[in-house]
């Protein structure tokens, strides 16, 4: 019997970003300055009210030493999880 297993919760990209900032001892303002973006943008990503675009993924990867795909994959998996929950409701 084949069974599709899915996580009960998928962390938001913002939660991962928040943890990354904490691990580095950075504030949202620090990251905003590095990325030359408004602090509000970083805050909205962390709160989950703003999606990570491909352009933002590139900037995050440059600032944090990750790949852009890391951020776009997090965003896509989170959005798919949310859409799946809405369909199941």
C-alpha positions, 0 to 999 in steps of 0.5 A: 500500500502506497501512502503519501506522507506530508508534514503536519506543519511546514515552516514559513520561509520567514520563520527560517529567515528569522532563525537565520538572523538570530543565529548570526546575531543580526537584526532585521535592520542589519539584513535590510541594510545589507540587501539595500531594502526597506526594513518593512520588506524584511519584516513582511517576509518574516511575518509571512505577509510578503512572498519571496520573489526570485529577485529577493531570493537572489538577494537573500542568497548573496547576503546569507551565503545560501543559494537562491533555490533554497529560498524559492524552494522554501516559498514554493513548498510553503505555498503548496502546503497552504494551497493543499490545506485549503483544498482539503478544507 
